[in-house]
Amino acid sequence: MTGKRVKESRVALNQLMLPEHANPMGSVHGGNIMKLVDETGGLCAMRHSRRPVVTVAMDSMTFHSPVNVGDMLMLEANMTWVGSSSMEVEVVVKTENLITGEQTHTNTAYLVYVALDEDGQTTRVPSLLIETEQEKRRWQEANARQRRRLKRS
């Protein structure tokens, strides 16, 4: 099993936020955003592993600014760390006001997924090839987060 580059697994998802995503005040429900974050991260992990995956953990998610009806929600997922069967994915969430073009970072989330084989058991995944200084820094930060997660369990 060979390694894969970060850019080979990257996933971007854009979605217009509509009234059915929001509360009566026009703010998008955080749960809708969390669902999209999990889906985007899961697609990235599946693209990396080429296996079905399940979500194991989602680190805390703090919303720095609201998402409103009419905004385009933009999610980008990148692999940050890979173990033997588990993978951490960073999902960066932004909004764009389609009228003004203004973009706002709303939050960043880190999720852990595990790849499954045909019997639903964990299975090995390709290693992550680190090519840039930014990818190296992200790997080190993700490795520290993974150590903290394992201490808590």
Buried (B, 14 or more C-beta within 10 A) or exposed (E): EEEBBBEEBBBEBEBEBEEEBBEEEBBBBBEBBBEBBBBBBBBBBBBBBEBBBEBBBBBEBEBEEBBBBBBBBBBBBBBBBBBEBBBBBBBBBBBBEEEEEEEBEBBBBBBBBBBBEEEEEBBBBBBBBBEEEEBEEBBEBBBEBBEEBEEEE
